[in-house]
Amino acid sequence: MPEPPRSRLRQLLDRPDAGPRVRKAVLSLLGTVIASIAVIGALLMWHLSRKARLIREQLKPPRASSLSDPDPHET
């Protein structure tokens, strides 16, 4: 049974100088993904804190209430 033809990627990876180049490309891509996740996380925290501040500013002040202490003799 004949062996299937090798893919272009397999041909490139079999070259001796391909290892460092592939490693560099993967690390670059991984760094970009991690930086993107960090930026999105920072923007999300900023947005949520800003939204919370805007909601708090629109709330009415709390009403004054007087809670009487329960009478210990009424049980």
C-alpha positions as CSV (number, residue, x, y, z in Angstrom):
1,M,0.0,0.0,0.0
2,P,1.6,3.3,-1.0
3,E,2.2,6.0,1.6
4,P,0.0,9.1,1.2
5,P,1.7,12.2,-0.1
6,R,3.3,14.3,2.6
7,S,1.6,17.6,3.3
8,R,3.3,20.9,2.8
9,L,3.5,21.5,6.5
10,R,5.2,18.1,7.1
11,Q,7.7,18.9,4.3
12,L,8.5,22.3,5.9
13,L,8.9,20.7,9.4
14,D,11.3,18.1,8.1
15,R,13.8,20.8,7.2
16,P,16.7,21.2,9.7
17,D,16.3,25.0,10.0
18,A,12.5,24.8,10.5
19,G,12.5,24.0,14.3
20,P,13.7,27.4,15.5
21,R,11.5,29.3,13.0
22,V,8.4,27.3,14.0
23,R,9.3,27.8,17.7
24,K,9.7,31.5,17.2
25,A,6.4,31.8,15.4
26,V,4.5,29.8,18.0
27,L,6.0,31.9,20.9
28,S,5.1,35.1,19.0
29,L,1.5,33.9,18.5
30,L,1.2,32.8,22.1
31,G,2.5,36.1,23.3
32,T,0.0,38.0,21.2
33,V,-2.8,35.9,22.5
34,I,-1.8,36.4,26.1
35,A,-1.4,40.2,25.6
36,S,-4.8,40.3,23.9
37,I,-6.5,38.5,26.8
38,A,-4.8,40.8,29.3
39,V,-6.0,43.9,27.4
40,I,-9.5,42.6,27.1
41,G,-9.5,41.8,30.8
42,A,-8.3,45.3,31.8
43,L,-10.9,46.9,29.5
44,L,-13.6,44.7,31.0
45,M,-12.7,45.7,34.6
46,W,-12.6,49.3,33.6
47,H,-16.0,49.1,32.0
48,L,-17.6,47.4,34.9
49,S,-16.2,49.8,37.5
50,R,-17.3,52.8,35.4
51,K,-20.8,51.3,34.9
52,A,-21.1,50.6,38.7
53,R,-20.0,54.2,39.4
54,L,-22.6,55.6,37.0
55,I,-25.3,53.5,38.6
56,R,-24.3,54.5,42.1
57,E,-24.4,58.2,41.1
58,Q,-28.0,57.8,39.9
59,L,-29.3,56.2,43.0
60,K,-31.3,58.2,45.5
61,P,-29.7,58.6,48.9
62,P,-30.8,56.0,51.5
63,R,-33.9,56.8,53.5
64,A,-33.5,57.4,57.2
65,S,-35.1,54.6,59.2
66,S,-35.3,54.0,62.8
67,L,-35.4,50.4,63.9
68,S,-36.6,50.1,67.5
69,D,-35.0,47.5,69.6
70,P,-37.3,44.6,70.3
71,D,-38.6,44.5,73.9
72,P,-36.8,41.6,75.6
73,H,-39.9,41.0,77.9
74,E,-42.3,40.4,75.0
75,T,-41.7,36.8,74.0
